[in-house]
Amino acid sequence: MPDLQITSPANARLRHVASLRRRRVRDAEGVTLIDGFAELSLALDAGLRPQTLYWCPELLRQPQSQQHLVDRVRERGSEIVHLSRSAFEKVAYREGPDGVLAVVASPQRTLDQLAVTAGLVLVCEGVEKPGNLGAMLRTADAAGVDAMLAADPVTDWGNPNVVRGSKGTVFSVPVASCDTAEMLAWVKTNALTLVATTPDTDLDYADVDYTGPVAIAVGAEQTGLSEEVLAAATHRVRIPMAGAADSLNVSISAAVVLYEAVRQRRRR
């Protein structure tokens, strides 16, 4: 079957695709957008099957590689829609689009669908900025975590800026959202030692044993972790700060502590 072709930016279908930038619409339909060759390539590597791929040959920056990506999506039985440049620019949400955009199922899972095998989990509580969630996902993917949980989240895992910031790793790292009480119950059920990051402690993050099953928790930069999480933690740890600033970006804090866990586990 030949690809569907759309040339008009005013097409009703494209207006609907553009509406997926809004969380309310994404939540109602259980889908999100992947805008970009690199992000979609990684998602395909993770086994994702897009519902629909929209592409514009005029905008392709790596024509041969991107044509191969289109062929990969076609082989999975996904719908392929060929757009004119003006039509593609109507639905793209990033500046300087590279001609590849897909509608895919939301990466969100339930807590019951998460499995703890390696015994390493990252928890972020109340983190607001999609870019920070995306950056933490890239670190979580590199560190080999079992799952990443958003407790009392302000944004959703399907936010296009989370997808973009994660470079597509939101589809390779199992993710779920829940409230803080549910997260704590899940951590307890899975027999994970909870390590909470906070500046209000004397325990250095490197002085804790991360070689067993562990959940590392980080909080929003302005408020930090809630008292509920701090009270439930087995260890409260701090990252030494020698300068004038009293905190690191939350994604940096997560990376520092996660890679201490990775270092200890590799030595073991």
N, C-alpha and C positions, 0 to 999 in steps of 0.2 A: 504494500500500500504506500503511495507517495506521501511525503510529509505535508502536513497542513501548512498553508502559507498565510500570513497576516501582514499587511502592509500599512494599515491605518492605525495611528496611535490612539484614535478614538474608539477602537474596537471594544465592545462590552466585555469580552473575555479578558482583555489586557487590563481593563479597569479593575476587574476582580483580582487579578494577580497582584496589582499594585496595592490592593486593600489588605493583602497579607502582611504588610508592614505593621499593621495594627494587631496588638496582642489579642484583643477581643475576637477578631476574625480567626487568627491562628488557633486559639483555644477552641473555638466552636467547631472548626473543621479538622483539628488534629494534624495540621500540616505546617510547614515553614518553607523558607526560601534558602537556596544556596546560590549565591551570586559570585561566580569566579571559577576559573579553570583549576587552580591549585586546590581550592576547598572541595570542589566536586570530585576531583581525582582521588583525594584521600578518602572521601566518603564512599566512593565506589570500591576502593581497595578494602574498606571495612565491610563490604557486602551489601551496601545500600542499593535499592532499586527505586529510582525516581518514578514519580507518577507521570510527570511531564517535563521534557527538556525544551526550553526555548533557546534558540541560538541564532546568531547573526554573523554570517561569513565575512561581512565587511569589517567587523570589529575584531576578528581573530588576530591575536598578536603572534601566535605560534601555529600557523595554519595546519601543518602536518600533525603536530601533537594533538591539537584541539579537534581536528577531524577524527583522529583515532578515538578520542574521548566520546564524541558523538556516536561513533560506531559501537563503542562499548555499551552505551546506554541503549541504543537500538537493539542490540543483541539480548538485552534483558527484558525486552517486550514493552518498554516504556513508550509513551506517545512522544513524537518529535514534532515540534512546531518551528517553522522557519520564519523569522521576523525580518522586516526591513530595519534599517538603522534607526529611523525615527520611532518605529514601533518598539524596538528593543530599549531605546533610551527612556521610553515611557515606563517600563516595568523595572529597569535596573535601579538598585538603591545605592550603589557605590559610585563615586566619581571615577571617570575614566574606565567604564566597563570593558571587559575583554570578550564580550559576545557570547557568554555562556551563563545561563540561569536555569535552575531546576526547582520544581515544586516537589517536596519530599515529605514523607511522614515525619511527625515530630520525634525527636530523639528521646523525649521524656519516657521514663519507665516508672513503675511502682516499686516501693521498697521490697515487696515480695519477689520481684523479678531480678533483684540484685543478688549476686553470688559472691561470697568471700572465699577466695582460693589462695591468693598470695598473702593475704592478711595485712594489706595496706590500703587504707581508705583516707580520702581527703574530705573534710567537712567545711563548708563555708556558711557562716550564719549572717543573714542580713546584708549581704554584699549587694550594693546598689548598681555599680557600673558594669554594663555588659562587657566592656573591654577587659575589666579585671577578671571576670568569670572566664572569658575566652583565653586570657593569658594563663590562668591557672589550669585550664584544660590541657593546654599544650604541655605544661610541666607534668601534669598528671599522666598524660599519655607517655611522655618520655620516661617517667619514673616507673611505669608499669603498675599503676594502682589498680585495684579491683573495681573501684567505683568512686564517684564524686557526688556528694549530697549537698543540696542547697537547703538549709534550714531557714524557715521564715524568709523566703526569697523576695526581693523587690522586683526582679525581672524574671523572665522565663528562659528556659534552655533553648527555645526556638527563636529567640530574638535574633534577627539577622546580623546584628553586631556581635552577638555571642558566637554565632557560626563563623563570621569573618575573623574575629579575634582569635578563635581557636584554630584557625586554618583548616577547619573541617574535623578536628579531633573530637568534637562533641558527638560525632557518630562512631568513634572508635572507643571512647571511654564510656562505660555505662553510667548514666546520670539519672537522678531522681530529685524531686522536691517534696518537702514535708514540713510540718511545723517542728519546733525544737523538741517538744515532748516526744513526738514520734521518732525523731532522730535518736534521742537518747535511749529510747526503748529498743530500737533496732541495733544500736551499738552494744547494748547489754545482751540482747538475744544472741548476737554473733560473737560474744565473748571477746570484744575488742577493748584494749586498754585505751582510754581516752586521754590524749595529750592536748592541752589547751594553751594557745599562745597568748601571752599578756605581758605588758611591761611591769605589772604589779607583782613581781615575784623575784626571788634571788636565785632561782634555779636556772642555770644556763641550759639552753636547748641541747647542747652536745653532751650533757651529763646524764641523759636519760637513755635507757635501753629500748631501742626500736626494733629489735630482732624478732620479737613475737608479734602476734596479731595486734595491730594498732590503728587507731583513727586519730588523725591529726586535725585539729579544729582551728580555724582562723575566723576572725570577725571583721566587720566593717571598720574602716580606718578611723572614723569619727567616734564611734561608740565602743568598738571592740566586741568581745564575746559577752553574752548575757551572764548575769549572776547564776542563772540556772545551769548553764554549761560549765562555768567555772567551778560551781559546787560539785558537779558530777564528775569532774576530771580527776583521774588518778594522779596526773602530773600537770602543774602549771609551769610553763617554761617561757623564758625571755631570750631574745636575740640581743647581744650586747650592742650598745649604741655609743660610739665614742665622740660623735660630733654634736652640733647644736640641735639637730632634728631629734624628735622623741619617738619617731616611728618610721617604718618602711612602708612602701606600697604593699597592700595586702597580697598581691600576686608574688612579690619578691619574698615576703615573709614565708609564704607557703612553699616557695621553691627552696629556700634555705633549709627549712626543717625537713621537707620531703627528701632532699638529697643527703641529709645527714642519715636519715633512715636507710636510703639506698646504699650509702657508704658502709654502714654497719652490717647490712645484710650481705653485701658482697664479701666483706671480710669474713663473715661467718661461713 
